[in-house]
Amino acid sequence: NISPNDRVALKQTMSLPTDKKIILYAPTWRVIGDVVLPLDYDQISQSLPEDAILVIRGHHFNNIIDVPELANIKLANRDFSIEDYYLVSDVMITDYSSTMFDYALLDKPMIFYTYDYKEYVSSRGLNFDFEHDAPGPLVYNQNELLAAINNFEAIEHQYHEKIANFKHKFIQYDDGHASQKLVETVFKDDMA
């Protein structure tokens, strides 16, 4: 995680408002190249909390296009990594992306915008029981998405058990000391 002062400094470096909550939307790729996201940007803009902006960070295989210029919706600057956006965001919206595993380490809420769940699962499949294990709400249309965004601060409490189970199942060993543990295990006789 990052200190509050470093978070403000990073937001400034990234030209993001320091007085707004950052809602990160980081969908996975479905096709390579230019992508038009199936979003009604005007409805989202009108429904976002006054103290929040939506930042869209497409997959590196994608170029998100046709995003209108709105004061509270921005495309991410590709000069900054997805990890930078994790650090400055208050909540992440994703879908089936592996970003969920990295973001779960930060103990921040997630919303899963799964508008194409049946099609995605039948064409690409998933590696685990996503509906059962996802550490946050699955929303299937934009109205459900907007309701979840406007209630994101309650996710941690509402999904406490699912978040704990997800972390235990998928990231229990990701504690920032993996290299140290590996060296100690491999070279334990040499270190004695």
C-alpha positions in Angstrom: 0.0 0.0 0.0 1.0 3.7 0.0 1.0 6.4 2.6 -1.7 9.1 2.3 0.9 11.8 1.4 2.5 9.6 -1.3 -0.9 8.8 -2.6 -1.7 12.6 -3.0 1.7 13.1 -4.6 1.1 10.3 -7.1 -2.4 11.6 -7.9 -0.8 15.0 -8.7 1.9 13.4 -10.8 -0.8 11.5 -12.7 -2.9 14.8 -13.2 -5.7 13.3 -11.2 -7.8 15.4 -8.7 -6.6 15.0 -5.1 -10.0 15.8 -3.7 -11.9 13.1 -5.6 -12.4 9.4 -5.1 -10.9 7.5 -8.0 -13.1 4.7 -9.5 -10.8 2.6 -11.7 -12.4 0.6 -14.5 -10.0 -2.1 -15.7 -11.7 -4.6 -18.0 -10.0 -7.6 -19.5 -9.4 -7.9 -23.2 -12.0 -9.5 -25.5 -10.5 -8.6 -28.9 -7.1 -7.1 -29.7 -7.0 -3.5 -31.0 -9.5 -0.7 -30.9 -12.4 -1.3 -28.5 -15.6 0.6 -27.9 -16.8 -0.2 -24.4 -20.5 -0.9 -24.0 -21.2 2.0 -21.7 -23.6 4.8 -21.7 -21.1 7.4 -20.6 -23.7 10.2 -20.2 -25.7 8.1 -17.8 -22.6 7.2 -15.8 -21.4 10.8 -15.7 -24.8 11.9 -14.3 -24.9 9.1 -11.8 -21.4 9.2 -10.4 -21.1 10.7 -6.9 -20.0 14.4 -6.9 -16.8 13.5 -5.1 -15.7 10.8 -7.6 -14.3 10.4 -11.1 -14.1 7.3 -13.3 -10.8 6.4 -14.8 -10.8 3.8 -17.6 -7.6 1.7 -18.0 -7.9 -0.7 -20.8 -5.9 -3.9 -21.2 -2.6 -3.4 -22.9 -3.9 -5.4 -25.9 -6.6 -2.7 -26.3 -7.0 0.9 -27.3 -10.2 2.2 -25.8 -11.9 4.5 -28.3 -15.0 6.7 -28.5 -14.9 7.9 -24.9 -16.5 11.4 -24.8 -14.9 14.3 -23.0 -16.7 14.5 -19.7 -15.4 16.2 -16.5 -15.8 13.1 -14.4 -14.8 10.3 -16.8 -11.2 10.0 -18.1 -9.1 7.6 -20.0 -6.0 6.5 -18.1 -2.6 7.9 -19.1 -0.6 5.1 -20.6 2.6 6.7 -19.2 1.5 5.2 -15.8 1.2 1.5 -15.0 -1.9 -0.3 -13.9 -0.1 -0.6 -10.5 0.0 3.2 -10.2 -3.8 3.3 -10.8 -4.3 0.6 -8.2 -2.6 2.7 -5.6 -4.5 5.9 -6.3 -7.9 4.3 -6.7 -10.5 3.8 -4.1 -12.5 1.1 -5.8 -11.9 -1.0 -8.9 -14.4 -2.2 -11.4 -13.2 -5.1 -13.4 -14.7 -8.2 -14.9 -12.8 -11.5 -15.3 -9.4 -9.8 -15.4 -6.5 -11.1 -13.4 -6.2 -7.6 -12.0 -8.6 -8.8 -9.3 -5.7 -10.9 -7.7 -3.3 -8.0 -7.6 -6.0 -5.5 -6.4 -7.1 -7.9 -3.6 -3.7 -7.4 -2.0 -4.6 -3.8 -1.3 -7.8 -4.6 0.7 -9.9 -2.2 -1.4 -13.4 -2.9 -2.7 -14.0 -4.4 -6.2 -17.1 -4.5 -8.4 -17.3 -7.1 -11.1 -19.1 -5.7 -14.2 -20.1 -9.0 -16.0 -22.5 -7.7 -18.6 -21.4 -10.6 -21.0 -21.0 -13.4 -18.4 -22.7 -16.2 -20.3 -21.0 -15.3 -23.6 -17.6 -14.9 -22.0 -17.7 -18.1 -20.1 -18.9 -20.1 -23.1 -16.2 -18.6 -25.4 -13.2 -18.3 -23.1 -14.0 -20.1 -19.9 -12.9 -19.3 -16.4 -10.4 -21.1 -14.1 -12.5 -21.1 -11.0 -16.1 -20.7 -9.8 -16.3 -17.0 -10.4 -19.8 -16.4 -9.3 -19.1 -18.2 -6.0 -15.6 -16.9 -5.3 -15.6 -13.3 -6.6 -14.7 -10.9 -3.7 -17.4 -8.4 -4.5 -20.7 -7.9 -6.2 -21.2 -9.2 -9.7 -23.3 -6.7 -11.7 -24.8 -7.7 -15.0 -26.0 -4.4 -16.5 -25.2 -0.7 -16.2 -28.0 0.1 -13.7 -26.7 -2.5 -11.3 -23.2 -1.1 -11.9 -24.2 2.4 -11.0 -26.0 1.2 -7.9 -22.8 -0.7 -6.8 -20.6 2.4 -7.5 -22.8 4.6 -5.4 -22.6 2.0 -2.6 -19.0 0.9 -3.0 -17.9 1.9 0.5 -20.3 -0.8 1.9 -18.7 -3.6 -0.2 -16.0 -4.4 2.3 -18.6 -5.0 5.1 -21.1 -6.8 2.9 -18.6 -9.1 1.3 -16.2 -9.6 4.3 -16.5 -13.4 4.2 -16.1 -13.7 0.5 -13.1 -11.3 0.5 -11.4 -13.4 3.3 -12.1 -16.6 1.4 -10.8 -15.3 -1.9 -7.6 -14.0 -0.3 -7.1 -17.4 1.5 -7.8 -19.4 -1.6 -5.8 -17.3 -4.1 -3.3 -15.0 -2.5 -2.5 -16.4 0.9 1.2 -16.5 0.1 1.5 -13.1 -1.5 2.8 -11.2 1.5 5.7 -9.3 0.0 8.3 -11.8 1.2 8.2 -14.5 -1.4 11.8 -14.0 -2.6 13.1 -14.0 1.0 11.2 -17.2 1.8 12.5 -18.8 -1.4 16.1 -18.0 -0.6 15.7 -19.2 3.0 14.2 -22.4 1.9 16.6 -23.2 -0.9 19.7 -22.1 1.0 18.7 -23.0 4.5 21.7 -25.3 5.0 24.1 -22.8 3.7 22.7 -20.0 5.9 23.1 -22.1 9.2 
